[in-house]
Structures are given as structure tokens and as C-alpha cells.
């Protein structure tokens, strides 16, 4: 036995042998496939931007009709439950970061806050030749997708409007309620004949 060398045991083998034995087996999915699954809903939303634009317009109308209710309850009291729903819905559909200043309707249903650099007015100079992000090479560039989505939308040229910088004080607040309150104020001004 001394004449023969002992087989070398690698550290990976030692770790695997020391791990507790369970019935759980990890899914046999490559890291690349897991990354692609992360962006599936976001990309679906961009591909269906025209339908989502139509739906959002109807939804905004309903929210505006509910303005008397929001006003009676108090916008500040309505904030928590509306924000809870908004965060879940927009989180699922658009990977929303709840910046409180939603511009999905003008960015092809691609949220610019998903950009690692959080650019609000177009892509950086580092978009890869395949259309992916320079910071996260496996992620499609948010702005490339925004342009694609905007070309499907009726109001697609809204992507050309320059966006203001993000107001960090509005983070984790409801954009739905803010847009509704602003639209209601504009409607009341129009009724009184005041300039907008």
C-alpha cells in the first residue's frame, strides 16, 4: 500500500461529501438561462407595449373617476394600500423600482430605473453590439428595449421628451395617486377657465 499513491481528493469533492444528504436536487438550469428568466416579464411588457398603453389609459381614467373617493379618504391615507398594490403589480410586470415618478408610458413600457446607471434620458455610450448592457452583459439594455417598445405605441414619440432627474424624496411613493391628483387639479383648472 505504501508503494501506491493515495488518490488526490479535491476540495469540491470534500465539500460535496460533507454536505447533508437531502431529497432536494437543484434544478439543472444554466446560469445564462436563469438570467434570461429574470428578464422574461420585462421583455414581454416591452413586446406588448401597445396593449399595455391602451390598458394604462383606461386604468388612469378609472383612477381619475375615483378622485372624489381618494379626496374623501385622504390621499395620504390611501397611499399605503395603493402603494402596496402598485409595487406588486408594477414589480411583476416591469421590475419596478418604485421611484415615484413613473415614465413607462413614454419609455415603451421599459422602466429606465432598471438601468444600472439609472439613466433617464437614453442609453450610455457603452451599449454592446448585441444590444446588451455594458455593466450587466447578460441584460438587454433598458434603453434599446425602450426604443423598441416605443415604436409599437400610439404615443411612441414621447420617448423623445427630456425627463427631469429623479427626485429621491418621492422614492417608495405611489405614482398612480400622484398622476391622478395632478390630472384632477388640471381638470378643475380647466373647468374654472384658468390657464394650465
C-alpha positions in Angstrom: 0.0 0.0 0.0 2.9 2.3 0.7 4.1 1.8 -2.9 0.9 3.1 -4.3 -0.1 6.8 -4.1 -3.3 7.7 -2.5 -5.8 9.3 -4.9 -6.0 13.1 -4.6 -9.3 14.3 -3.2 -10.2 17.8 -4.4 -11.8 20.4 -2.2 -15.0 20.3 -4.3 -15.3 16.6 -3.6 -14.8 17.1 0.1 -17.5 19.8 0.2 -19.9 17.7 -1.8 -19.3 14.7 0.5 -19.7 16.8 3.7 -23.0 18.3 2.5 -26.1 16.9 4.2 -27.9 14.4 2.1 -31.5 15.5 1.2 -34.1 14.8 -1.4 -33.6 18.3 -2.8 -31.7 18.5 -6.1 -31.0 21.9 -7.7 -32.7 22.5 -11.0 -30.4 21.7 -13.9 -30.5 25.2 -15.3 -27.5 27.0 -16.6 -26.7 30.4 -15.1 -27.4 32.0 -18.5 -30.9 30.5 -18.6 -31.6 31.7 -15.0 -30.5 35.3 -16.1 -32.9 35.1 -19.1 -35.8 34.1 -16.9 -35.2 37.2 -14.8 -36.0 39.4 -17.7 -38.9 37.4 -19.2 -41.8 39.6 -17.9 -39.9 42.8 -18.5 -39.3 41.8 -22.1 -42.9 40.6 -22.5 -44.1 44.1 -21.4 -42.0 45.8 -24.0 -43.2 43.5 -26.7 -46.9 44.2 -25.7 -46.3 47.9 -25.1 -49.2 49.0 -27.4 -51.8 46.9 -25.5 -50.3 48.0 -22.1 -50.5 51.6 -23.3 -54.2 51.2 -24.1 -54.8 49.4 -20.7 -52.9 52.1 -18.8 -55.0 54.9 -20.4 -58.3 53.1 -19.3 -56.8 52.5 -15.8 -55.8 56.2 -15.4 -59.4 57.2 -16.4 -60.8 54.9 -13.7 -58.4 56.2 -11.1 -59.4 59.8 -12.1 -63.1 58.9 -11.7 -62.2 57.7 -8.2 -60.6 61.1 -7.3 -63.6 62.1 -5.1 -63.1 58.9 -3.1 -59.3 59.5 -2.8 -60.0 63.0 -1.8 -62.7 62.0 0.8 -60.4 59.3 2.3 -57.4 61.5 2.0 -54.6 60.9 -0.5 -52.2 60.4 2.4 -54.3 57.6 3.9 -54.9 56.0 0.5 -51.1 56.0 -0.1 -50.2 52.8 1.8 -52.8 50.4 0.3 -52.4 51.8 -3.2 -48.6 51.7 -3.0 -48.8 48.0 -1.8 -50.8 47.0 -4.9 -48.8 49.3 -7.2 -45.5 47.9 -6.0 -46.6 44.3 -6.6 -48.2 44.8 -10.0 -45.5 47.0 -11.5 -42.8 44.9 -9.8 -44.1 41.8 -11.6 -44.7 43.5 -15.0 -41.8 46.0 -15.3 -39.4 45.1 -12.4 -40.4 48.5 -11.0 -38.1 50.2 -8.5 -40.9 52.5 -7.1 -39.1 55.8 -7.9 -42.5 57.5 -7.6 -42.1 59.2 -11.0 -43.2 56.6 -13.4 -42.4 57.2 -17.1 -43.3 53.8 -18.5 -45.9 55.4 -20.8 -43.1 57.4 -22.6 -40.4 54.7 -22.5 -42.0 51.9 -24.3 -43.0 50.1 -21.1 -39.3 49.7 -20.2 -38.5 51.1 -16.8 -35.4 53.3 -17.0 -34.7 52.7 -13.3 -33.6 49.2 -14.3 -30.6 50.7 -15.9 -27.6 50.0 -13.6 -26.6 53.7 -14.1 -30.3 54.8 -13.7 -30.1 56.9 -16.8 -33.5 58.7 -17.5 -32.8 60.1 -21.0 -31.4 57.4 -23.3 -28.6 54.9 -23.3 -25.0 55.5 -22.2 -22.2 55.1 -24.7 -21.4 51.6 -23.6 -24.3 49.6 -25.2 -22.8 46.4 -26.6 -23.0 45.4 -30.2 -25.7 42.8 -29.3 -27.8 45.4 -27.6 -26.9 44.3 -24.1 -25.8 46.5 -21.1 -22.2 47.4 -20.6 -22.5 46.9 -16.8 -24.5 43.7 -16.8 -23.5 41.9 -20.1 -26.3 39.4 -19.9 -29.1 42.0 -19.5 -30.6 43.7 -22.6 -30.1 47.4 -22.5 -33.1 49.1 -20.9 -33.0 51.9 -23.5 -32.6 49.7 -26.5 -35.8 47.9 -25.3 -37.5 51.2 -24.5 -36.9 52.3 -28.1 -38.3 49.0 -29.5 -41.4 49.3 -27.2 -42.0 53.0 -28.0 -42.1 52.1 -31.8 -45.2 50.0 -31.1 -47.0 52.7 -29.1 -49.5 55.3 -30.4 -47.7 58.0 -28.4 -44.3 56.5 -29.1 -42.6 59.8 -29.8 -43.0 60.7 -26.1 -39.7 58.9 -25.6 -38.0 61.9 -27.2 -39.1 64.2 -24.3 -36.3 65.0 -21.9 -37.1 63.6 -18.4 -36.2 65.5 -15.2 -33.7 64.0 -12.8 -35.2 61.6 -10.3 -36.5 63.3 -7.1 -35.3 60.9 -4.5 -37.8 62.3 -1.9 -40.6 60.6 -3.9 -39.0 57.1 -3.8 -41.4 54.4 -2.4 -44.5 56.6 -3.1 -47.4 55.9 -5.4 -47.0 57.3 -8.9 -50.6 56.3 -9.6 -52.0 58.6 -6.9 -49.7 61.5 -7.8 -50.7 61.4 -11.5 -54.4 61.2 -10.5 -54.1 64.2 -8.2 -52.3 66.2 -10.8 -54.8 65.3 -13.5 -57.7 66.2 -11.2 -56.1 69.6 -10.4 -55.7 70.3 -14.1 -59.3 69.2 -14.8 -60.6 71.6 -12.1 -58.4 74.5 -13.5 -59.9 73.8 -17.0 -63.5 73.9 -15.6 -62.7 77.3 -14.0 -61.2 78.6 -17.2 -57.7 79.1 -15.7 -54.6 78.6 -17.8 -52.9 75.3 -17.2 
